[in-house]
Amino acid sequence: MTAVLPAAARPVVSGVGVLSAAGRGLGELTEATAHGKAAFGTVTRFDVSACRTTRAALLPAPVPLADAVLDAVGQACRQAGLGAADGAATPVLLALHGDLRTRATADAVAAGLASAWGLHGVTRVYTGACVAAATAVADAASLVAAGRHERVLVAAGHLVEPGVFAVFDAGRALARDGELRPFSTGRTGTLLGDAAAAVLVEAAPAAERRGATALARLAGWGRTGDAHHVCRPEPDGAGVARAIGAALARAGAGPADVGYVNANGTGSTLADRAEALALHRVFGAHTARLPVSSSKSVHGHALEASALLELAVTIGALRSGRLPVNAGWLGPDPDVGLDLVLDGPRAAAPRYALSLNSAFGGANTALLVARA
């Protein structure tokens, strides 16, 4: 069993920055998700006339990916009050889609970080599909909790591009009706979205010494691998359940302590059902009283950046006291049986919230977030 972290080692988030189709900054994202204002529209950035699905959640004005990431980093660092002297020894963990441009994007981000914030480049690049950013957050929290670094910057970015869009469309992974409907009857798939996000993970005493406000606490994290199928989830949700259990154990928390779940909820028939089974497996009778939604229904699926964007949504929900709406709802799926947040904003003050992500290849992550 994972040891509970001593108070002095507990990592907090002292800065958050986001860019998404919902707008710039955590405030815009929190408002959009609390009210279930889906940001999907017809793709005009490239030709989608030959595709089955033609919708995604895009930034109002396209920018280079490195610039989007640096914008999010700037927001996070300014909110945390990070100065050049503070940043000099700060590792940077960056989640990006793996392709022929990954190295160039990482280099451009590194150059911008050095120029603006005195950060010495990118320490590690994560390309592990849809859990990439959550894996980076878990590593950052581990580094801080172990006392190896006082703070770690985690950043991620993904912009919807024709190649990935065409692959998802050809694989029939995108919603045929152009709406992302997590856990709903009639759901037909996911929709992609633009996102850049950044969080500064910091040891609580270090943040206090600088006078930085802790926005939330990273109370626990868990990672598992299903080894079930290259793209299909483990049908009974056992891998997701193990990741949740590990996060709870690390925090010394029980299932009844969790008051909200920002689920992976991609709108896939099989994946949503498996995730629902995982929640029932972990939370048992508490599941009936556990509010659940998938913020992807508002901002889309940002692949490698999704987990960081959704962590930001979860932090925003804890701070605002309003739970994100599960948008796109048509009606109940009898195989799901969750307390979905359908009419919003729903007021709540949970002690702990979970942010869950899963990826092709059977990777699962759970981040347990506590109010600061």
C-alpha positions as CSV (number, residue, x, y, z in Angstrom):
1,M,0.0,0.0,0.0
2,T,1.2,3.5,-0.9
3,A,2.5,5.5,2.1
4,V,0.5,8.6,3.1
5,L,2.5,11.8,2.4
6,P,3.7,13.8,5.4
7,A,2.2,17.3,5.5
8,A,5.5,19.0,4.7
9,A,5.9,17.1,1.5
10,R,2.4,17.5,0.1
11,P,2.5,19.2,-3.3
12,V,0.1,22.1,-4.1
13,V,-0.8,23.8,-7.4
14,S,0.2,27.5,-7.1
15,G,-0.4,28.5,-10.8
16,V,-2.7,27.5,-13.6
17,G,-2.8,28.7,-17.2
18,V,-5.1,27.6,-20.0
19,L,-6.1,28.2,-23.6
20,S,-9.1,26.4,-25.0
21,A,-12.1,26.9,-27.2
22,A,-13.9,28.1,-24.1
23,G,-11.5,31.1,-23.9
24,R,-8.3,32.2,-22.3
25,G,-7.7,31.6,-18.6
26,L,-9.1,29.4,-15.9
27,G,-12.0,31.7,-15.3
28,E,-13.4,31.4,-18.8
29,L,-13.0,27.6,-18.7
30,T,-14.7,27.3,-15.3
31,E,-17.7,29.4,-16.5
32,A,-18.1,27.3,-19.7
33,T,-17.9,24.0,-17.9
34,A,-20.1,25.0,-15.0
35,H,-22.9,26.0,-17.4
36,G,-22.3,23.2,-19.9
37,K,-21.6,25.6,-22.8
38,A,-20.2,23.3,-25.4
39,A,-17.6,25.0,-27.7
40,F,-17.9,22.8,-30.8
41,G,-18.3,24.2,-34.3
42,T,-17.6,23.4,-37.9
43,V,-13.9,23.0,-38.7
44,T,-12.7,25.7,-41.1
45,R,-9.0,25.5,-40.4
46,F,-8.6,22.7,-43.0
47,D,-10.8,20.8,-45.4
48,V,-13.2,18.4,-43.8
49,S,-15.6,17.9,-46.7
50,A,-14.6,14.3,-47.2
51,C,-14.9,13.4,-43.5
52,R,-17.9,11.8,-41.7
53,T,-17.6,14.3,-38.9
54,T,-16.9,18.0,-39.4
55,R,-16.9,19.5,-35.9
56,A,-14.3,20.2,-33.2
57,A,-13.7,22.7,-30.4
58,L,-11.1,25.1,-31.8
59,L,-9.4,28.3,-30.6
60,P,-11.0,31.4,-32.1
61,A,-7.7,32.4,-33.7
62,P,-5.1,29.7,-34.6
63,V,-1.6,30.2,-33.2
64,P,1.6,28.1,-33.4
65,L,1.5,25.3,-30.8
66,A,4.7,26.5,-29.0
67,D,3.2,30.0,-28.7
68,A,0.0,28.6,-27.2
69,V,1.9,26.6,-24.6
70,L,4.1,29.6,-23.7
71,D,0.9,31.7,-23.2
72,A,-0.4,29.1,-20.8
73,V,2.9,28.9,-19.0
74,G,3.0,32.7,-18.7
75,Q,-0.5,32.7,-17.1
76,A,0.6,30.0,-14.6
77,C,3.9,31.6,-13.6
78,R,2.4,35.1,-13.2
79,Q,-0.4,33.7,-11.0
80,A,2.1,31.9,-8.9
81,G,4.3,35.0,-8.6
82,L,7.2,33.1,-10.0
83,G,10.3,35.2,-10.7
84,A,13.4,34.4,-12.7
85,A,15.4,33.5,-9.6
86,D,12.7,31.1,-8.5
87,G,12.5,29.4,-11.9
88,A,16.2,28.8,-12.5
89,A,16.2,25.3,-11.0
90,T,12.7,24.4,-11.9
91,P,12.3,21.3,-14.1
92,V,9.8,21.5,-17.0
93,L,7.7,18.5,-18.0
94,L,6.0,18.9,-21.4
95,A,3.3,16.8,-22.9
96,L,2.9,16.9,-26.7
97,H,1.6,14.7,-29.5
98,G,4.4,12.5,-30.9
99,D,5.1,13.4,-34.6
100,L,7.9,14.7,-36.8
101,R,7.4,18.2,-35.3
102,T,7.6,17.3,-31.6
103,R,11.3,18.1,-31.3
104,A,10.9,21.5,-33.0
105,T,8.0,22.4,-30.8
106,A,9.8,21.4,-27.6
107,D,12.8,23.4,-28.7
108,A,10.7,26.5,-29.3
109,V,9.0,26.1,-25.9
110,A,12.4,25.7,-24.3
111,A,13.7,28.9,-25.9
112,G,10.6,30.9,-24.8
113,L,10.9,29.6,-21.3
114,A,14.5,30.6,-21.0
115,S,13.9,34.0,-22.4
116,A,10.8,34.9,-20.4
117,W,11.2,33.0,-17.1
118,G,14.8,32.0,-16.8
119,L,13.8,28.3,-17.0
120,H,16.6,26.0,-18.3
121,G,14.8,24.3,-21.1
122,V,12.5,21.3,-21.2
123,T,13.5,18.5,-18.8
124,R,11.3,15.7,-20.3
125,V,8.8,15.4,-23.1
126,Y,5.8,13.1,-22.6
127,T,4.0,11.6,-25.7
128,G,2.1,8.8,-24.0
129,A,-1.2,9.5,-25.7
130,C,-4.2,10.7,-23.7
131,V,-2.6,10.2,-20.3
132,A,0.6,12.0,-21.2
133,A,-0.1,15.2,-19.2
134,A,-1.5,13.3,-16.2
135,T,1.6,11.1,-16.1
136,A,3.7,14.3,-16.1
137,V,1.6,15.7,-13.2
138,A,2.1,12.5,-11.2
139,D,5.9,12.7,-11.8
140,A,5.9,16.3,-10.8
141,A,4.0,15.6,-7.6
142,S,6.4,12.7,-6.9
143,L,9.5,14.9,-7.4
144,V,8.1,17.5,-5.0
145,A,6.8,15.0,-2.5
146,A,10.2,13.3,-2.4
147,G,12.0,16.7,-1.7
148,R,14.0,16.4,-5.0
149,H,12.6,19.8,-6.2
150,E,10.7,22.6,-4.6
151,R,8.6,23.2,-7.7
152,V,8.1,21.6,-11.1
153,L,6.3,23.2,-14.1
154,V,4.0,20.9,-16.1
155,A,2.8,22.1,-19.5
156,A,0.9,20.5,-22.4
157,G,-0.5,21.4,-25.8
158,H,-2.5,20.0,-28.7
159,L,-4.0,21.7,-31.7
160,V,-6.4,19.9,-33.9
161,E,-4.7,19.2,-37.3
162,P,-5.8,17.5,-40.5
163,G,-3.7,14.3,-40.1
164,V,-4.9,13.3,-36.6
165,F,-8.5,14.5,-37.4
166,A,-8.5,12.3,-40.5
167,V,-7.2,9.2,-38.6
168,F,-9.8,9.6,-35.9
169,D,-12.6,10.1,-38.5
170,A,-11.5,7.1,-40.6
171,G,-11.4,5.0,-37.5
172,R,-15.0,6.0,-36.7
173,A,-13.9,7.4,-33.3
174,L,-15.5,10.8,-33.9
175,A,-19.2,11.4,-33.0
176,R,-21.3,10.9,-36.1
177,D,-23.9,13.5,-35.0
178,G,-21.3,16.1,-34.2
179,E,-22.0,16.1,-30.4
180,L,-19.9,14.7,-27.6
181,R,-22.4,12.9,-25.2
182,P,-20.5,11.2,-22.4
183,F,-22.3,8.4,-20.6
184,S,-25.5,9.2,-22.5
185,T,-27.7,6.9,-24.5
186,G,-27.2,7.5,-28.2
187,R,-23.5,8.5,-27.8
188,T,-21.5,7.9,-31.0
189,G,-17.9,8.9,-30.2
190,T,-15.7,11.8,-29.3
191,L,-14.8,15.2,-30.7
192,L,-11.4,16.7,-30.8
193,G,-10.4,20.1,-29.2
194,D,-7.5,22.6,-29.1
195,A,-5.8,23.1,-25.7
196,A,-2.7,24.4,-24.1
197,A,-2.4,24.3,-20.3
198,A,0.2,24.7,-17.6
199,V,0.4,24.1,-13.8
200,L,3.1,25.0,-11.3
201,V,3.4,22.1,-8.8
202,E,5.1,23.3,-5.7
203,A,5.9,22.1,-2.1
204,A,3.4,23.8,0.2
205,P,6.2,25.4,2.4
206,A,8.0,26.8,-0.7
207,A,4.8,28.4,-1.9
208,E,4.1,29.9,1.5
209,R,7.6,31.4,1.7
210,R,7.1,33.2,-1.6
211,G,3.6,34.4,-0.6
212,A,2.0,32.3,-3.3
213,T,-1.6,31.1,-2.9
214,A,-2.2,27.4,-3.1
215,L,-5.0,26.9,-5.5
216,A,-5.4,23.2,-4.7
217,R,-3.5,20.3,-3.3
218,L,-2.4,17.2,-5.2
219,A,-3.4,14.7,-2.6
220,G,-2.9,11.5,-4.5
221,W,-2.1,10.0,-7.9
222,G,-2.3,6.5,-9.4
223,R,-1.2,4.9,-12.7
224,T,-2.0,1.5,-14.1
225,G,-1.8,-0.4,-17.4
226,D,-4.4,-2.9,-18.6
227,A,-2.5,-4.8,-21.3
228,H,-5.9,-5.7,-22.6
229,H,-6.1,-4.3,-26.2
230,V,-4.3,-1.7,-28.3
231,C,-7.3,0.6,-28.3
232,R,-10.2,-1.1,-26.5
233,P,-10.6,-0.6,-22.8
234,E,-10.6,-3.4,-20.3
235,P,-14.4,-4.1,-20.3
236,D,-14.8,-4.4,-16.5
237,G,-12.8,-1.2,-15.8
238,A,-10.4,-3.0,-13.5
239,G,-7.4,-0.9,-14.6
240,V,-9.1,2.4,-14.0
241,A,-10.3,1.1,-10.6
242,R,-6.8,0.2,-9.6
243,A,-5.5,3.7,-10.5
244,I,-8.3,5.3,-8.4
245,G,-7.4,3.0,-5.5
246,A,-3.8,3.9,-5.7
247,A,-4.6,7.6,-5.6
248,L,-6.9,7.2,-2.6
249,A,-4.3,5.1,-0.8
250,R,-1.6,7.7,-1.3
251,A,-3.8,10.4,0.1
252,G,-5.0,8.2,3.0
253,A,-8.6,8.9,1.8
254,G,-11.6,6.6,1.5
255,P,-14.1,6.4,-1.3
256,A,-16.7,8.3,0.7
257,D,-14.3,11.3,1.0
258,V,-14.6,11.9,-2.8
259,G,-17.3,14.4,-3.8
260,Y,-16.8,14.8,-7.5
261,V,-15.3,12.9,-10.5
262,N,-14.2,14.6,-13.7
263,A,-14.4,11.4,-15.7
264,N,-12.4,10.5,-18.8
265,G,-15.8,10.2,-20.6
266,T,-14.9,10.4,-24.3
267,G,-18.4,9.5,-25.6
268,S,-17.3,6.1,-26.7
269,T,-19.9,3.4,-26.1
270,L,-17.3,0.9,-24.8
271,A,-15.0,3.2,-22.9
272,D,-17.7,5.1,-21.1
273,R,-19.3,1.8,-20.0
274,A,-16.0,0.5,-18.7
275,E,-15.3,3.7,-16.8
276,A,-18.7,3.6,-15.2
277,L,-18.1,0.0,-14.1
278,A,-14.8,1.1,-12.6
279,L,-16.5,3.8,-10.5
280,H,-19.1,1.3,-9.3
281,R,-16.3,-1.1,-8.4
282,V,-14.4,1.5,-6.3
283,F,-17.2,3.5,-4.8
284,G,-19.9,0.9,-4.3
285,A,-23.0,2.3,-2.7
286,H,-21.4,5.8,-2.6
287,T,-21.7,5.9,-6.4
288,A,-25.3,6.9,-6.2
289,R,-24.3,10.0,-4.3
290,L,-21.2,10.8,-6.2
291,P,-21.5,13.6,-8.8
292,V,-19.8,12.7,-12.1
293,S,-19.3,14.6,-15.4
294,S,-16.9,14.7,-18.3
295,S,-15.7,18.2,-19.1
296,K,-14.7,16.9,-22.6
297,S,-18.4,17.5,-23.4
298,V,-17.6,21.2,-23.3
299,H,-14.0,21.6,-24.5
300,G,-13.4,18.5,-26.5
301,H,-10.8,15.8,-26.4
302,A,-7.3,17.5,-26.5
303,L,-5.4,14.1,-26.6
304,E,-2.0,14.6,-24.9
305,A,-3.1,17.9,-23.4
306,S,-6.5,16.6,-22.2
307,A,-5.5,15.5,-18.7
308,L,-3.9,18.9,-17.8
309,L,-6.9,20.8,-19.2
310,E,-9.2,18.6,-17.2
311,L,-7.1,19.0,-14.0
312,A,-7.5,22.8,-14.5
313,V,-11.3,22.3,-14.8
314,T,-11.3,20.2,-11.6
315,I,-9.3,22.9,-9.7
316,G,-11.7,25.5,-11.0
317,A,-14.7,23.5,-9.8
318,L,-13.2,23.1,-6.3
319,R,-12.4,26.8,-6.1
320,S,-15.8,28.0,-7.5
321,G,-18.0,25.5,-5.7
322,R,-19.7,24.7,-9.0
323,L,-19.5,21.3,-10.6
324,P,-19.1,21.0,-14.4
325,V,-22.1,20.0,-16.4
326,N,-22.1,16.7,-18.4
327,A,-23.2,18.4,-21.7
328,G,-24.8,16.6,-24.7
329,W,-27.1,14.5,-22.6
330,L,-29.9,12.7,-24.4
331,G,-31.1,10.2,-21.8
332,P,-29.9,7.5,-19.4
333,D,-27.9,4.5,-20.4
334,P,-28.9,1.6,-18.1
335,D,-25.3,0.2,-18.2
336,V,-24.0,3.5,-16.7
337,G,-26.0,4.2,-13.6
338,L,-24.1,7.4,-12.4
339,D,-25.2,10.6,-10.7
340,L,-24.4,12.8,-13.7
341,V,-24.3,16.5,-13.4
342,L,-27.0,17.5,-15.9
343,D,-28.5,20.7,-14.7
344,G,-25.9,23.3,-13.8
345,P,-24.3,24.9,-12.3
346,R,-24.6,22.5,-9.4
347,A,-23.3,23.9,-6.2
348,A,-21.0,21.7,-4.1
349,A,-18.0,21.9,-1.8
350,P,-16.3,18.5,-2.1
351,R,-13.3,17.8,0.1
352,Y,-11.7,15.7,-2.7
353,A,-12.3,15.5,-6.5
354,L,-10.9,13.0,-9.0
355,S,-9.7,13.7,-12.5
356,L,-9.5,10.5,-14.6
357,N,-7.9,9.8,-17.9
358,S,-7.3,6.7,-20.1
359,A,-5.4,6.1,-23.3
360,F,-5.0,3.7,-26.1
361,G,-2.7,0.9,-25.0
362,G,-4.6,0.5,-21.7
363,A,-2.9,3.3,-19.7
364,N,-5.0,4.8,-16.9
365,T,-4.3,7.7,-14.5
366,A,-6.1,9.1,-11.5
367,L,-5.3,12.5,-9.9
368,L,-6.9,13.2,-6.6
369,V,-7.3,16.9,-5.9
370,A,-8.1,18.5,-2.6
371,R,-9.3,22.0,-1.7
372,A,-6.3,24.0,-0.5
